Amino acid sequence: MLRAFIKDQRGATAIEYALIASLVSIFVIGALTMFEAGFTDLFQYISDNISTELSSGGG
């Protein structure tokens, strides 16, 4: 019974995919965290320019 359990490979692929998905998500979250300040500044710049344009009467 123990030998059959050790030789069973059915769950190995699912575990490998879960590990890969978790590593990818960790890298994505890390990258977004590193660029958070840049994105905040970019959106603030866009917001300020839109507000200025709208308050001055537009194009």
CHARMM-style PDB file with segment names, atoms N, HN, CA, C and O in Angstrom:
ATOM      1  N   MET     1       0.820  -1.178   0.000  1.00  0.00      PROA
ATOM      2  CA  MET     1       0.000   0.000   0.000  1.00  0.00      PROA
ATOM      3  C   MET     1       0.878   1.261   0.000  1.00  0.00      PROA
ATOM      4  O   MET     1       0.591   2.201  -0.741  1.00  0.00      PROA
ATOM      5  N   LEU     2       1.923   1.297   0.802  1.00  0.00      PROA
ATOM      6  HN  LEU     2       2.156   0.533   1.404  1.00  0.00      PROA
ATOM      7  CA  LEU     2       2.814   2.445   0.852  1.00  0.00      PROA
ATOM      8  C   LEU     2       3.555   2.614  -0.472  1.00  0.00      PROA
ATOM      9  O   LEU     2       3.754   3.739  -0.931  1.00  0.00      PROA
ATOM     10  N   ARG     3       3.962   1.513  -1.083  1.00  0.00      PROA
ATOM     11  HN  ARG     3       3.800   0.599  -0.710  1.00  0.00      PROA
ATOM     12  CA  ARG     3       4.645   1.586  -2.381  1.00  0.00      PROA
ATOM     13  C   ARG     3       3.730   2.163  -3.450  1.00  0.00      PROA
ATOM     14  O   ARG     3       4.165   2.958  -4.283  1.00  0.00      PROA
ATOM     15  N   ALA     4       2.473   1.768  -3.428  1.00  0.00      PROA
ATOM     16  HN  ALA     4       2.120   1.122  -2.752  1.00  0.00      PROA
ATOM     17  CA  ALA     4       1.518   2.295  -4.405  1.00  0.00      PROA
ATOM     18  C   ALA     4       1.323   3.799  -4.199  1.00  0.00      PROA
ATOM     19  O   ALA     4       1.204   4.553  -5.165  1.00  0.00      PROA
ATOM     20  N   PHE     5       1.291   4.221  -2.960  1.00  0.00      PROA
ATOM     21  HN  PHE     5       1.388   3.608  -2.176  1.00  0.00      PROA
ATOM     22  CA  PHE     5       1.131   5.639  -2.654  1.00  0.00      PROA
ATOM     23  C   PHE     5       2.339   6.441  -3.142  1.00  0.00      PROA
ATOM     24  O   PHE     5       2.175   7.530  -3.693  1.00  0.00      PROA
ATOM     25  N   ILE     6       3.534   5.921  -2.948  1.00  0.00      PROA
ATOM     26  HN  ILE     6       3.668   5.037  -2.501  1.00  0.00      PROA
ATOM     27  CA  ILE     6       4.752   6.616  -3.358  1.00  0.00      PROA
ATOM     28  C   ILE     6       4.846   6.706  -4.883  1.00  0.00      PROA
ATOM     29  O   ILE     6       5.298   7.722  -5.411  1.00  0.00      PROA
ATOM     30  N   LYS     7       4.426   5.661  -5.592  1.00  0.00      PROA
ATOM     31  HN  LYS     7       4.059   4.836  -5.162  1.00  0.00      PROA
ATOM     32  CA  LYS     7       4.494   5.643  -7.051  1.00  0.00      PROA
ATOM     33  C   LYS     7       3.379   6.448  -7.707  1.00  0.00      PROA
ATOM     34  O   LYS     7       3.462   6.757  -8.895  1.00  0.00      PROA
ATOM     35  N   ASP     8       2.357   6.787  -6.965  1.00  0.00      PROA
ATOM     36  HN  ASP     8       2.291   6.536  -6.000  1.00  0.00      PROA
ATOM     37  CA  ASP     8       1.215   7.531  -7.529  1.00  0.00      PROA
ATOM     38  C   ASP     8       1.642   8.951  -7.889  1.00  0.00      PROA
ATOM     39  O   ASP     8       2.117   9.689  -7.026  1.00  0.00      PROA
ATOM     40  N   GLN     9       1.481   9.342  -9.148  1.00  0.00      PROA
ATOM     41  HN  GLN     9       1.095   8.743  -9.850  1.00  0.00      PROA
ATOM     42  CA  GLN     9       1.899  10.647  -9.639  1.00  0.00      PROA
ATOM     43  C   GLN     9       0.720  11.546 -10.018  1.00  0.00      PROA
ATOM     44  O   GLN     9       0.931  12.605 -10.610  1.00  0.00      PROA
ATOM     45  N   ARG    10      -0.501  11.157  -9.696  1.00  0.00      PROA
ATOM     46  HN  ARG    10      -0.672  10.297  -9.215  1.00  0.00      PROA
ATOM     47  CA  ARG    10      -1.671  11.893 -10.185  1.00  0.00      PROA
ATOM     48  C   ARG    10      -1.742  13.322  -9.672  1.00  0.00      PROA
ATOM     49  O   ARG    10      -2.163  14.204 -10.421  1.00  0.00      PROA
ATOM     50  N   GLY    11      -1.359  13.587  -8.463  1.00  0.00      PROA
ATOM     51  HN  GLY    11      -1.016  12.871  -7.855  1.00  0.00      PROA
ATOM     52  CA  GLY    11      -1.470  14.932  -7.914  1.00  0.00      PROA
ATOM     53  C   GLY    11      -0.244  15.797  -8.142  1.00  0.00      PROA
ATOM     54  O   GLY    11      -0.265  16.985  -7.824  1.00  0.00      PROA
ATOM     55  N   ALA    12       0.821  15.230  -8.685  1.00  0.00      PROA
ATOM     56  HN  ALA    12       0.838  14.265  -8.944  1.00  0.00      PROA
ATOM     57  CA  ALA    12       2.069  15.973  -8.845  1.00  0.00      PROA
ATOM     58  C   ALA    12       1.918  17.149  -9.799  1.00  0.00      PROA
ATOM     59  O   ALA    12       2.437  18.232  -9.530  1.00  0.00      PROA
ATOM     60  N   THR    13       1.225  16.954 -10.895  1.00  0.00      PROA
ATOM     61  HN  THR    13       0.803  16.075 -11.114  1.00  0.00      PROA
ATOM     62  CA  THR    13       1.071  18.023 -11.877  1.00  0.00      PROA
ATOM     63  C   THR    13       0.285  19.191 -11.293  1.00  0.00      PROA
ATOM     64  O   THR    13       0.658  20.345 -11.500  1.00  0.00      PROA
ATOM     65  N   ALA    14      -0.777  18.917 -10.582  1.00  0.00      PROA
ATOM     66  HN  ALA    14      -1.080  17.979 -10.415  1.00  0.00      PROA
ATOM     67  CA  ALA    14      -1.573  19.985  -9.982  1.00  0.00      PROA
ATOM     68  C   ALA    14      -0.748  20.770  -8.969  1.00  0.00      PROA
ATOM     69  O   ALA    14      -0.854  21.994  -8.896  1.00  0.00      PROA
ATOM     70  N   ILE    15       0.056  20.086  -8.203  1.00  0.00      PROA
ATOM     71  HN  ILE    15       0.142  19.092  -8.262  1.00  0.00      PROA
ATOM     72  CA  ILE    15       0.905  20.760  -7.221  1.00  0.00      PROA
ATOM     73  C   ILE    15       1.949  21.623  -7.922  1.00  0.00      PROA
ATOM     74  O   ILE    15       2.226  22.737  -7.479  1.00  0.00      PROA
ATOM     75  N   GLU    16       2.531  21.122  -9.010  1.00  0.00      PROA
ATOM     76  HN  GLU    16       2.306  20.216  -9.370  1.00  0.00      PROA
ATOM     77  CA  GLU    16       3.516  21.899  -9.757  1.00  0.00      PROA
ATOM     78  C   GLU    16       2.887  23.169 -10.326  1.00  0.00      PROA
ATOM     79  O   GLU    16       3.477  24.246 -10.248  1.00  0.00      PROA
ATOM     80  N   TYR    17       1.698  23.040 -10.892  1.00  0.00      PROA
ATOM     81  HN  TYR    17       1.219  22.165 -10.955  1.00  0.00      PROA
ATOM     82  CA  TYR    17       1.019  24.215 -11.434  1.00  0.00      PROA
ATOM     83  C   TYR    17       0.674  25.211 -10.328  1.00  0.00      PROA
ATOM     84  O   TYR    17       0.768  26.420 -10.539  1.00  0.00      PROA
ATOM     85  N   ALA    18       0.287  24.735  -9.183  1.00  0.00      PROA
ATOM     86  HN  ALA    18       0.211  23.752  -9.011  1.00  0.00      PROA
ATOM     87  CA  ALA    18      -0.022  25.619  -8.062  1.00  0.00      PROA
ATOM     88  C   ALA    18       1.232  26.365  -7.599  1.00  0.00      PROA
ATOM     89  O   ALA    18       1.164  27.553  -7.285  1.00  0.00      PROA
ATOM     90  N   LEU    19       2.354  25.686  -7.558  1.00  0.00      PROA
ATOM     91  HN  LEU    19       2.409  24.720  -7.813  1.00  0.00      PROA
ATOM     92  CA  LEU    19       3.603  26.345  -7.168  1.00  0.00      PROA
ATOM     93  C   LEU    19       4.018  27.400  -8.189  1.00  0.00      PROA
ATOM     94  O   LEU    19       4.455  28.488  -7.813  1.00  0.00      PROA
ATOM     95  N   ILE    20       3.885  27.087  -9.471  1.00  0.00      PROA
ATOM     96  HN  ILE    20       3.530  26.203  -9.776  1.00  0.00      PROA
ATOM     97  CA  ILE    20       4.221  28.053 -10.517  1.00  0.00      PROA
ATOM     98  C   ILE    20       3.306  29.267 -10.430  1.00  0.00      PROA
ATOM     99  O   ILE    20       3.770  30.403 -10.519  1.00  0.00      PROA
ATOM    100  N   ALA    21       2.009  29.034 -10.257  1.00  0.00      PROA
ATOM    101  HN  ALA    21       1.631  28.111 -10.185  1.00  0.00      PROA
ATOM    102  CA  ALA    21       1.056  30.146 -10.162  1.00  0.00      PROA
ATOM    103  C   ALA    21       1.353  31.015  -8.948  1.00  0.00      PROA
ATOM    104  O   ALA    21       1.252  32.239  -9.029  1.00  0.00      PROA
ATOM    105  N   SER    22       1.715  30.410  -7.834  1.00  0.00      PROA
ATOM    106  HN  SER    22       1.797  29.416  -7.768  1.00  0.00      PROA
ATOM    107  CA  SER    22       2.016  31.204  -6.642  1.00  0.00      PROA
ATOM    108  C   SER    22       3.285  32.028  -6.831  1.00  0.00      PROA
ATOM    109  O   SER    22       3.343  33.173  -6.384  1.00  0.00      PROA
ATOM    110  N   LEU    23       4.299  31.470  -7.482  1.00  0.00      PROA
ATOM    111  HN  LEU    23       4.251  30.540  -7.845  1.00  0.00      PROA
ATOM    112  CA  LEU    23       5.517  32.235  -7.740  1.00  0.00      PROA
ATOM    113  C   LEU    23       5.252  33.397  -8.690  1.00  0.00      PROA
ATOM    114  O   LEU    23       5.756  34.499  -8.476  1.00  0.00      PROA
ATOM    115  N   VAL    24       4.474  33.162  -9.728  1.00  0.00      PROA
ATOM    116  HN  VAL    24       4.064  32.266  -9.902  1.00  0.00      PROA
ATOM    117  CA  VAL    24       4.142  34.233 -10.667  1.00  0.00      PROA
ATOM    118  C   VAL    24       3.382  35.346  -9.950  1.00  0.00      PROA
ATOM    119  O   VAL    24       3.663  36.525 -10.162  1.00  0.00      PROA
ATOM    120  N   SER    25       2.428  34.978  -9.106  1.00  0.00      PROA
ATOM    121  HN  SER    25       2.200  34.019  -8.934  1.00  0.00      PROA
ATOM    122  CA  SER    25       1.661  35.998  -8.393  1.00  0.00      PROA
ATOM    123  C   SER    25       2.543  36.787  -7.432  1.00  0.00      PROA
ATOM    124  O   SER    25       2.339  37.990  -7.267  1.00  0.00      PROA
ATOM    125  N   ILE    26       3.502  36.150  -6.804  1.00  0.00      PROA
ATOM    126  HN  ILE    26       3.667  35.173  -6.938  1.00  0.00      PROA
ATOM    127  CA  ILE    26       4.426  36.852  -5.913  1.00  0.00      PROA
ATOM    128  C   ILE    26       5.245  37.875  -6.700  1.00  0.00      PROA
ATOM    129  O   ILE    26       5.443  38.998  -6.237  1.00  0.00      PROA
ATOM    130  N   PHE    27       5.724  37.490  -7.894  1.00  0.00      PROA
ATOM    131  HN  PHE    27       5.562  36.578  -8.270  1.00  0.00      PROA
ATOM    132  CA  PHE    27       6.504  38.416  -8.708  1.00  0.00      PROA
ATOM    133  C   PHE    27       5.647  39.572  -9.217  1.00  0.00      PROA
ATOM    134  O   PHE    27       6.119  40.708  -9.267  1.00  0.00      PROA
ATOM    135  N   VAL    28       4.410  39.307  -9.592  1.00  0.00      PROA
ATOM    136  HN  VAL    28       4.027  38.384  -9.552  1.00  0.00      PROA
ATOM    137  CA  VAL    28       3.526  40.366 -10.073  1.00  0.00      PROA
ATOM    138  C   VAL    28       3.227  41.357  -8.947  1.00  0.00      PROA
ATOM    139  O   VAL    28       3.282  42.569  -9.155  1.00  0.00      PROA
ATOM    140  N   ILE    29       2.916  40.852  -7.780  1.00  0.00      PROA
ATOM    141  HN  ILE    29       2.871  39.867  -7.611  1.00  0.00      PROA
ATOM    142  CA  ILE    29       2.643  41.736  -6.636  1.00  0.00      PROA
ATOM    143  C   ILE    29       3.886  42.546  -6.282  1.00  0.00      PROA
ATOM    144  O   ILE    29       3.787  43.735  -5.981  1.00  0.00      PROA
ATOM    145  N   GLY    30       5.035  41.918  -6.316  1.00  0.00      PROA
ATOM    146  HN  GLY    30       5.115  40.952  -6.561  1.00  0.00      PROA
ATOM    147  CA  GLY    30       6.284  42.640  -6.035  1.00  0.00      PROA
ATOM    148  C   GLY    30       6.550  43.733  -7.051  1.00  0.00      PROA
ATOM    149  O   GLY    30       6.958  44.833  -6.679  1.00  0.00      PROA
ATOM    150  N   ALA    31       6.328  43.456  -8.322  1.00  0.00      PROA
ATOM    151  HN  ALA    31       5.997  42.562  -8.625  1.00  0.00      PROA
ATOM    152  CA  ALA    31       6.545  44.462  -9.365  1.00  0.00      PROA
ATOM    153  C   ALA    31       5.566  45.623  -9.210  1.00  0.00      PROA
ATOM    154  O   ALA    31       5.956  46.784  -9.338  1.00  0.00      PROA
ATOM    155  N   LEU    32       4.314  45.321  -8.938  1.00  0.00      PROA
ATOM    156  HN  LEU    32       3.998  44.378  -8.834  1.00  0.00      PROA
ATOM    157  CA  LEU    32       3.328  46.391  -8.758  1.00  0.00      PROA
ATOM    158  C   LEU    32       3.656  47.243  -7.543  1.00  0.00      PROA
ATOM    159  O   LEU    32       3.437  48.454  -7.558  1.00  0.00      PROA
ATOM    160  N   THR    33       4.170  46.634  -6.509  1.00  0.00      PROA
ATOM    161  HN  THR    33       4.348  45.650  -6.497  1.00  0.00      PROA
ATOM    162  CA  THR    33       4.552  47.370  -5.308  1.00  0.00      PROA
ATOM    163  C   THR    33       5.734  48.296  -5.596  1.00  0.00      PROA
ATOM    164  O   THR    33       5.776  49.426  -5.109  1.00  0.00      PROA
ATOM    165  N   MET    34       6.691  47.815  -6.385  1.00  0.00      PROA
ATOM    166  HN  MET    34       6.658  46.897  -6.780  1.00  0.00      PROA
ATOM    167  CA  MET    34       7.854  48.637  -6.719  1.00  0.00      PROA
ATOM    168  C   MET    34       7.460  49.848  -7.562  1.00  0.00      PROA
ATOM    169  O   MET    34       8.023  50.928  -7.389  1.00  0.00      PROA
ATOM    170  N   PHE    35       6.509  49.682  -8.461  1.00  0.00      PROA
ATOM    171  HN  PHE    35       6.051  48.804  -8.601  1.00  0.00      PROA
ATOM    172  CA  PHE    35       6.124  50.763  -9.366  1.00  0.00      PROA
ATOM    173  C   PHE    35       4.929  51.560  -8.869  1.00  0.00      PROA
ATOM    174  O   PHE    35       4.405  52.397  -9.603  1.00  0.00      PROA
ATOM    175  N   GLU    36       4.492  51.323  -7.652  1.00  0.00      PROA
ATOM    176  HN  GLU    36       4.918  50.643  -7.055  1.00  0.00      PROA
ATOM    177  CA  GLU    36       3.301  51.989  -7.110  1.00  0.00      PROA
ATOM    178  C   GLU    36       3.455  53.508  -7.094  1.00  0.00      PROA
ATOM    179  O   GLU    36       2.535  54.226  -7.488  1.00  0.00      PROA
ATOM    180  N   ALA    37       4.583  53.995  -6.653  1.00  0.00      PROA
ATOM    181  HN  ALA    37       5.330  53.412  -6.333  1.00  0.00      PROA
ATOM    182  CA  ALA    37       4.792  55.443  -6.583  1.00  0.00      PROA
ATOM    183  C   ALA    37       4.764  56.060  -7.973  1.00  0.00      PROA
ATOM    184  O   ALA    37       4.204  57.140  -8.163  1.00  0.00      PROA
ATOM    185  N   GLY    38       5.358  55.391  -8.931  1.00  0.00      PROA
ATOM    186  HN  GLY    38       5.813  54.515  -8.777  1.00  0.00      PROA
ATOM    187  CA  GLY    38       5.350  55.894 -10.296  1.00  0.00      PROA
ATOM    188  C   GLY    38       3.952  55.963 -10.871  1.00  0.00      PROA
ATOM    189  O   GLY    38       3.597  56.938 -11.534  1.00  0.00      PROA
ATOM    190  N   PHE    39       3.158  54.938 -10.625  1.00  0.00      PROA
ATOM    191  HN  PHE    39       3.447  54.146 -10.086  1.00  0.00      PROA
ATOM    192  CA  PHE    39       1.778  54.939 -11.109  1.00  0.00      PROA
ATOM    193  C   PHE    39       0.961  56.030 -10.419  1.00  0.00      PROA
ATOM    194  O   PHE    39       0.151  56.700 -11.059  1.00  0.00      PROA
ATOM    195  N   THR    40       1.171  56.206  -9.134  1.00  0.00      PROA
ATOM    196  HN  THR    40       1.830  55.662  -8.614  1.00  0.00      PROA
ATOM    197  CA  THR    40       0.450  57.245  -8.396  1.00  0.00      PROA
ATOM    198  C   THR    40       0.775  58.627  -8.955  1.00  0.00      PROA
ATOM    199  O   THR    40      -0.116  59.452  -9.155  1.00  0.00      PROA
ATOM    200  N   ASP    41       2.062  58.869  -9.204  1.00  0.00      PROA
ATOM    201  HN  ASP    41       2.786  58.199  -9.041  1.00  0.00      PROA
ATOM    202  CA  ASP    41       2.469  60.155  -9.770  1.00  0.00      PROA
ATOM    203  C   ASP    41       1.889  60.361 -11.165  1.00  0.00      PROA
ATOM    204  O   ASP    41       1.443  61.459 -11.497  1.00  0.00      PROA
ATOM    205  N   LEU    42       1.894  59.319 -11.974  1.00  0.00      PROA
ATOM    206  HN  LEU    42       2.256  58.427 -11.704  1.00  0.00      PROA
ATOM    207  CA  LEU    42       1.354  59.413 -13.327  1.00  0.00      PROA
ATOM    208  C   LEU    42      -0.134  59.754 -13.309  1.00  0.00      PROA
ATOM    209  O   LEU    42      -0.578  60.644 -14.034  1.00  0.00      PROA
ATOM    210  N   PHE    43      -0.897  59.054 -12.488  1.00  0.00      PROA
ATOM    211  HN  PHE    43      -0.536  58.331 -11.899  1.00  0.00      PROA
ATOM    212  CA  PHE    43      -2.335  59.309 -12.427  1.00  0.00      PROA
ATOM    213  C   PHE    43      -2.631  60.681 -11.837  1.00  0.00      PROA
ATOM    214  O   PHE    43      -3.596  61.331 -12.240  1.00  0.00      PROA
ATOM    215  N   GLN    44      -1.821  61.127 -10.894  1.00  0.00      PROA
ATOM    216  HN  GLN    44      -1.037  60.599 -10.567  1.00  0.00      PROA
ATOM    217  CA  GLN    44      -1.997  62.465 -10.335  1.00  0.00      PROA
ATOM    218  C   GLN    44      -1.710  63.526 -11.394  1.00  0.00      PROA
ATOM    219  O   GLN    44      -2.433  64.518 -11.484  1.00  0.00      PROA
ATOM    220  N   TYR    45      -0.676  63.331 -12.188  1.00  0.00      PROA
ATOM    221  HN  TYR    45      -0.089  62.524 -12.116  1.00  0.00      PROA
ATOM    222  CA  TYR    45      -0.336  64.248 -13.271  1.00  0.00      PROA
ATOM    223  C   TYR    45      -1.479  64.337 -14.283  1.00  0.00      PROA
ATOM    224  O   TYR    45      -1.857  65.431 -14.700  1.00  0.00      PROA
ATOM    225  N   ILE    46      -2.024  63.197 -14.672  1.00  0.00      PROA
ATOM    226  HN  ILE    46      -1.717  62.308 -14.333  1.00  0.00      PROA
ATOM    227  CA  ILE    46      -3.145  63.167 -15.614  1.00  0.00      PROA
ATOM    228  C   ILE    46      -4.356  63.873 -15.010  1.00  0.00      PROA
ATOM    229  O   ILE    46      -5.012  64.671 -15.678  1.00  0.00      PROA
ATOM    230  N   SER    47      -4.645  63.582 -13.768  1.00  0.00      PROA
ATOM    231  HN  SER    47      -4.112  62.933 -13.225  1.00  0.00      PROA
ATOM    232  CA  SER    47      -5.785  64.199 -13.095  1.00  0.00      PROA
ATOM    233  C   SER    47      -5.631  65.711 -13.000  1.00  0.00      PROA
ATOM    234  O   SER    47      -6.588  66.448 -13.238  1.00  0.00      PROA
ATOM    235  N   ASP    48      -4.438  66.176 -12.654  1.00  0.00      PROA
ATOM    236  HN  ASP    48      -3.661  65.577 -12.460  1.00  0.00      PROA
ATOM    237  CA  ASP    48      -4.193  67.618 -12.553  1.00  0.00      PROA
ATOM    238  C   ASP    48      -4.379  68.299 -13.902  1.00  0.00      PROA
ATOM    239  O   ASP    48      -4.976  69.373 -13.976  1.00  0.00      PROA
ATOM    240  N   ASN    49      -3.875  67.689 -14.967  1.00  0.00      PROA
ATOM    241  HN  ASN    49      -3.389  66.816 -14.907  1.00  0.00      PROA
ATOM    242  CA  ASN    49      -3.997  68.287 -16.294  1.00  0.00      PROA
ATOM    243  C   ASN    49      -5.438  68.303 -16.773  1.00  0.00      PROA
ATOM    244  O   ASN    49      -5.865  69.268 -17.406  1.00  0.00      PROA
ATOM    245  N   ILE    50      -6.185  67.266 -16.487  1.00  0.00      PROA
ATOM    246  HN  ILE    50      -5.838  66.482 -15.973  1.00  0.00      PROA
ATOM    247  CA  ILE    50      -7.591  67.245 -16.876  1.00  0.00      PROA
ATOM    248  C   ILE    50      -8.354  68.310 -16.106  1.00  0.00      PROA
ATOM    249  O   ILE    50      -9.176  69.023 -16.681  1.00  0.00      PROA
ATOM    250  N   SER    51      -8.089  68.422 -14.808  1.00  0.00      PROA
ATOM    251  HN  SER    51      -7.421  67.842 -14.341  1.00  0.00      PROA
ATOM    252  CA  SER    51      -8.758  69.434 -13.989  1.00  0.00      PROA
ATOM    253  C   SER    51      -8.441  70.838 -14.483  1.00  0.00      PROA
ATOM    254  O   SER    51      -9.331  71.684 -14.564  1.00  0.00      PROA
ATOM    255  N   THR    52      -7.175  71.093 -14.814  1.00  0.00      PROA
ATOM    256  HN  THR    52      -6.451  70.406 -14.748  1.00  0.00      PROA
ATOM    257  CA  THR    52      -6.776  72.412 -15.309  1.00  0.00      PROA
ATOM    258  C   THR    52      -7.452  72.713 -16.633  1.00  0.00      PROA
ATOM    259  O   THR    52      -7.928  73.828 -16.847  1.00  0.00      PROA
ATOM    260  N   GLU    53      -7.500  71.748 -17.507  1.00  0.00      PROA
ATOM    261  HN  GLU    53      -7.114  70.843 -17.333  1.00  0.00      PROA
ATOM    262  CA  GLU    53      -8.113  71.934 -18.817  1.00  0.00      PROA
ATOM    263  C   GLU    53      -9.619  72.187 -18.698  1.00  0.00      PROA
ATOM    264  O   GLU    53     -10.176  73.038 -19.392  1.00  0.00      PROA
ATOM    265  N   LEU    54     -10.257  71.438 -17.812  1.00  0.00      PROA
ATOM    266  HN  LEU    54      -9.805  70.747 -17.248  1.00  0.00      PROA
ATOM    267  CA  LEU    54     -11.702  71.633 -17.639  1.00  0.00      PROA
ATOM    268  C   LEU    54     -12.032  72.977 -16.990  1.00  0.00      PROA
ATOM    269  O   LEU    54     -13.038  73.600 -17.331  1.00  0.00      PROA
ATOM    270  N   SER    55     -11.194  73.420 -16.062  1.00  0.00      PROA
ATOM    271  HN  SER    55     -10.378  72.914 -15.785  1.00  0.00      PROA
ATOM    272  CA  SER    55     -11.485  74.688 -15.380  1.00  0.00      PROA
ATOM    273  C   SER    55     -11.176  75.885 -16.274  1.00  0.00      PROA
ATOM    274  O   SER    55     -11.736  76.963 -16.074  1.00  0.00      PROA
ATOM    275  N   SER    56     -10.281  75.708 -17.269  1.00  0.00      PROA
ATOM    276  HN  SER    56      -9.826  74.832 -17.431  1.00  0.00      PROA
ATOM    277  CA  SER    56      -9.955  76.823 -18.161  1.00  0.00      PROA
ATOM    278  C   SER    56     -10.896  76.885 -19.371  1.00  0.00      PROA
ATOM    279  O   SER    56     -10.741  77.762 -20.220  1.00  0.00      PROA
ATOM    280  N   GLY    57     -11.839  75.996 -19.459  1.00  0.00      PROA
ATOM    281  HN  GLY    57     -11.965  75.284 -18.769  1.00  0.00      PROA
ATOM    282  CA  GLY    57     -12.821  76.050 -20.534  1.00  0.00      PROA
ATOM    283  C   GLY    57     -12.587  75.060 -21.650  1.00  0.00      PROA
ATOM    284  O   GLY    57     -13.344  75.038 -22.619  1.00  0.00      PROA
ATOM    285  N   GLY    58     -11.574  74.252 -21.541  1.00  0.00      PROA
ATOM    286  HN  GLY    58     -10.958  74.270 -20.753  1.00  0.00      PROA
ATOM    287  CA  GLY    58     -11.345  73.225 -22.554  1.00  0.00      PROA
ATOM    288  C   GLY    58     -10.635  73.770 -23.781  1.00  0.00      PROA
ATOM    289  O   GLY    58     -10.326  74.958 -23.874  1.00  0.00      PROA
ATOM    290  N   GLY    59     -10.384  72.854 -24.730  1.00  0.00      PROA
ATOM    291  HN  GLY    59     -10.635  71.889 -24.654  1.00  0.00      PROA
ATOM    292  CA  GLY    59      -9.657  73.013 -25.943  1.00  0.00      PROA
ATOM    293  C   GLY    59      -9.701  74.230 -26.670  1.00  0.00      PROA
ATOM    294  OT1 GLY    59      -9.065  74.348 -27.717  1.00  0.00      PROA
TER     295      GLY     59
END
